Amino acid sequence: MSCAMKRLFLLWLLALACLSCGPQRAVVHTVFERNSLEAPLYSGHRGLQPFGPENTFASFEACAPHGLWAVETDFRRTADGVVVCMHDASLDRTTNGSGLVREHSWKEIKALEVKEVNGRTVQKCYDYATLSRRQKGVPTMDDYFRICSRGGLVAFVELKEDDGVIAQMNRCIERYKMQGRCVISSSKRELLAAYRAQGGRELIHLIFAKIEDLDWLVSLGNAALAFNYPDLSAEVHLQHGEVRIDSLKELVDHCHALGLKICFRAVDTPEAAAQSAALGLDYFPTNNLWPGRYGRSSLEGVQ
């Protein structure tokens, strides 16, 4: 073998070694996948909270290694126009700061730490005292989309306000090549309408929808919704046009017939996951679960 051929061969081996050592993504998730118990589409509510406080680097970065489909977050805008991941309008509940997010600069919020305020359903797998300063920090919108992009995750965004947030979000979706990998949600119809008016084409998701919202969502296209039914065995008696709906399963089937995706409240136990799968829900928002956490055997026979 000539010296030139040997050099090429060594460069090839070096390239293979670099690829094997670098971060790998087993899959890049999209919003078009099919949900099931065997391959559940879990969306980590404010991140995967068993591994860190809500809306932190720790909770976000745990999603991809644990096989989640999506990571959900909320956007708020600082006084100087930086969009951060924060559920509340105020800093008081979740951080060691106080006051409204919109009244503080990014420099001020960057200096804060997120407190341990995980909900009662979360079964912790971490020790807060061992988390680094960065892991307890407040991510920006850019940080969030970067984590989703690198981890192959769907970005499941909840809009709380606009004031420039939507335009910044649309630029991030393009910058991180997240087209077809986003769900844009809100409990406010006007924000979803504003997103569509600003050229947004991703799947929209109306939180706490009512039966009278179905036609509006269909008119916007590429839409989904969440009904507020924490009890998945609840009886329902609804009317949509000429269609009578008398069970949650009929409600799910009707939404699917209209071309809508649907979910209910957070799925935090194996039993709730099995019930949700039996209803045919399109994804599972969760505070507490990831694929295989309790093993397939824990789901056997649960309906």
C-alpha positions in Angstrom: 0.0 0.0 0.0 1.4 3.4 -0.9 2.0 6.2 1.6 -0.9 8.2 0.2 -3.3 5.2 0.5 -2.1 4.6 4.1 -2.8 8.2 5.0 -6.3 8.0 3.5 -6.9 4.8 5.4 -5.8 6.4 8.7 -8.0 9.4 8.1 -11.0 7.2 7.4 -10.3 5.3 10.7 -10.0 8.6 12.5 -13.3 9.8 11.1 -15.1 6.6 12.2 -13.6 7.0 15.7 -14.8 10.6 16.0 -18.3 9.6 14.9 -18.5 6.8 17.4 -17.3 9.1 20.2 -19.7 12.0 19.4 -23.3 12.4 20.6 -25.6 10.1 18.7 -29.3 10.3 18.1 -31.1 7.1 17.7 -34.1 8.8 16.1 -35.3 12.2 15.1 -38.9 12.6 16.3 -41.7 14.3 14.3 -45.3 15.1 15.1 -46.5 12.5 12.6 -45.7 9.4 14.6 -48.2 6.9 15.9 -48.7 6.5 19.7 -49.0 3.2 21.5 -48.0 1.5 24.7 -45.2 -0.3 22.9 -43.8 3.0 21.5 -45.3 5.7 23.7 -45.1 9.4 22.7 -44.4 10.9 26.0 -44.1 14.7 26.2 -42.2 15.8 29.3 -44.2 18.5 31.0 -41.7 21.4 31.6 -39.0 18.8 31.0 -38.6 15.4 32.6 -39.1 16.5 36.2 -38.0 13.4 38.0 -34.5 14.5 36.9 -34.6 18.2 37.6 -36.8 21.2 38.6 -39.3 22.3 36.0 -38.1 24.3 33.0 -34.4 23.9 33.7 -31.5 22.5 31.8 -31.5 19.5 34.0 -35.2 18.6 33.2 -34.8 19.4 29.5 -31.6 17.5 28.9 -32.9 14.3 30.6 -35.7 13.9 27.9 -33.7 12.6 25.0 -31.6 10.0 26.9 -34.8 8.6 28.5 -36.5 8.2 25.2 -39.2 10.9 25.4 -40.9 12.1 22.2 -41.2 15.8 23.1 -40.3 18.3 25.8 -42.9 20.9 26.8 -42.1 24.4 28.0 -43.6 27.9 28.3 -42.3 31.1 26.9 -42.0 34.5 28.7 -40.3 37.7 27.5 -37.9 39.7 29.7 -37.7 43.4 29.9 -34.9 43.5 27.3 -36.7 41.2 24.8 -35.0 37.8 25.6 -37.5 34.9 25.6 -37.0 32.5 28.5 -38.6 29.2 29.6 -40.8 30.0 32.5 -44.3 28.9 33.3 -45.4 31.7 35.6 -45.6 35.4 34.8 -43.8 35.9 38.2 -40.4 34.7 39.3 -41.5 34.1 42.9 -42.8 30.5 42.9 -40.1 28.8 40.8 -36.9 30.8 41.4 -34.9 32.6 44.2 -35.9 35.9 42.6 -39.1 37.9 42.8 -41.3 40.1 40.6 -42.6 39.8 37.1 -40.4 38.2 34.3 -41.2 41.1 32.0 -39.9 43.6 34.5 -36.4 42.0 34.8 -33.5 41.9 32.3 -32.0 38.7 31.0 -28.8 39.4 33.0 -30.9 39.5 36.2 -32.8 36.3 35.4 -29.7 34.5 34.2 -28.2 35.0 37.7 -31.2 33.2 39.4 -31.6 29.5 40.3 -34.8 27.5 39.8 -36.1 26.1 43.1 -37.2 22.6 43.8 -41.0 23.0 43.3 -41.9 19.8 41.4 -45.5 18.7 41.7 -46.8 16.1 44.0 -47.0 13.4 41.3 -43.3 13.6 40.5 -41.2 10.7 41.9 -37.8 12.3 42.1 -34.7 10.5 40.8 -32.2 13.3 41.6 -30.7 15.1 44.5 -31.1 18.9 44.2 -27.9 19.5 46.2 -25.8 17.7 43.6 -27.2 19.7 40.6 -24.7 22.2 39.1 -25.4 25.9 38.9 -26.0 25.5 35.1 -28.5 22.6 35.6 -30.6 24.8 37.9 -30.5 27.8 35.6 -33.3 29.3 33.4 -32.9 28.3 29.8 -33.6 30.8 27.0 -35.8 30.0 23.9 -32.6 29.4 21.9 -31.3 27.0 24.6 -34.5 25.1 24.5 -34.6 24.7 20.7 -31.0 23.7 20.6 -31.6 20.9 23.2 -34.6 19.7 21.1 -32.7 19.8 17.9 -29.7 18.0 19.2 -31.8 15.4 21.0 -34.1 14.7 18.1 -37.1 15.8 20.3 -40.3 17.5 19.3 -40.6 21.0 20.7 -44.0 21.3 22.5 -44.3 25.0 23.2 -47.0 26.8 25.2 -47.6 30.4 24.3 -48.5 32.6 27.2 -48.2 36.0 25.5 -47.0 37.5 22.2 -45.3 40.9 22.3 -42.8 39.6 19.8 -42.5 36.1 21.2 -44.1 34.4 18.1 -41.8 36.1 15.6 -38.8 35.1 17.6 -40.1 31.6 17.9 -40.6 31.3 14.2 -37.0 32.4 13.6 -35.8 29.8 16.0 -37.8 27.1 14.3 -36.0 28.0 11.0 -32.6 28.4 12.6 -32.6 25.0 14.3 -34.4 23.3 11.3 -37.3 22.2 13.5 -40.0 22.3 10.8 -42.4 19.4 11.2 -41.1 18.8 14.7 -43.1 21.4 16.7 -46.4 21.7 18.5 -47.5 25.2 19.3 -50.0 25.2 22.1 -52.0 27.7 24.1 -55.1 28.0 26.2 -55.8 31.3 24.3 -57.4 31.0 20.9 -56.2 34.5 20.0 -52.5 33.4 20.3 -53.0 30.4 18.1 -54.7 32.6 15.5 -51.9 35.1 15.8 -49.4 32.3 15.2 -51.2 31.3 12.0 -51.5 34.9 10.9 -47.7 35.3 11.2 -47.2 32.4 8.8 -46.8 29.6 11.4 -47.5 26.2 9.8 -46.6 23.8 12.7 -49.2 21.7 14.5 -51.3 23.9 16.8 -52.8 22.6 20.1 -55.6 24.2 22.0 -55.4 23.5 25.8 -58.6 22.9 27.8 -60.7 23.0 24.6 -64.5 22.7 24.5 -66.7 20.9 22.0 -67.6 24.3 20.4 -63.9 24.8 19.5 -63.8 21.9 17.1 -65.0 23.7 14.0 -62.6 26.6 14.6 -59.6 24.3 14.9 -60.6 22.5 11.7 -60.7 25.8 9.9 -57.2 26.6 11.0 -55.9 23.2 9.9 -53.1 21.0 11.2 -54.6 21.2 14.7 -54.9 19.3 17.9 -56.5 19.9 21.3 -56.6 18.8 24.9 -59.8 18.3 26.8 -59.7 18.7 30.6 -60.7 15.2 31.7 -58.4 14.1 34.5 -60.6 11.0 35.2 -60.3 8.8 32.1 -63.3 6.8 33.1 -65.6 9.8 33.2 -68.9 9.8 31.5 -69.5 12.5 28.9 -72.7 13.6 27.1 -71.8 16.1 24.3 -73.3 17.3 21.1 -71.4 18.5 18.1 -73.7 19.4 15.2 -75.7 16.3 14.6 -73.2 14.0 16.3 -74.1 12.7 19.8 -71.1 11.8 21.9 -71.6 9.6 25.0 -68.1 8.4 26.0 -64.5 9.6 25.9 -63.7 7.0 23.3 -66.5 8.4 21.1 -65.0 11.9 21.6 -61.5 10.8 20.6 -62.9 9.0 17.5 -64.9 12.0 16.5 -61.9 14.3 16.8 -59.9 11.9 14.7 -62.7 11.8 12.1 -62.4 15.6 11.8 -58.6 15.3 11.2 -57.7 16.6 14.7 -55.1 15.1 17.1 -56.2 14.8 20.8 -54.9 14.3 24.3 -56.3 14.7 27.8 -54.5 15.6 31.1 -51.1 14.4 32.2 -50.4 10.7 32.2 -48.4 10.0 35.4 -49.0 6.3 36.1 -48.8 3.0 34.2 -52.5 2.7 34.6 -53.2 6.1 33.1 -50.9 5.3 30.2 -52.8 2.1 29.5 -56.2 3.9 29.7 -54.9 6.6 27.4 -53.6 4.1 24.9 -57.0 2.3 24.9 -58.7 5.5 24.2 -56.5 6.1 21.2 -54.9 9.4 22.3 -52.2 10.8 20.1 -49.6 11.6 22.7 -49.1 11.4 26.5 -48.2 14.6 28.4 -46.5 13.5 31.5 -44.8 14.8 34.7 -43.4 11.4 35.7 -43.0 8.8 33.0 -40.6 7.7 30.3 -40.7 4.6 28.1 -39.9 1.5 30.1 -39.8 3.2 33.5 -42.0 0.5 35.1 -41.4 -2.2 32.5 -43.9 -3.7 30.1 -45.1 -6.2 32.7 -46.6 -3.4 34.8 -49.0 -2.6 32.0 -50.2 -6.1 31.4 -53.9 -6.4 31.9 -54.5 -2.8 32.7 -57.4 -1.3 30.9 
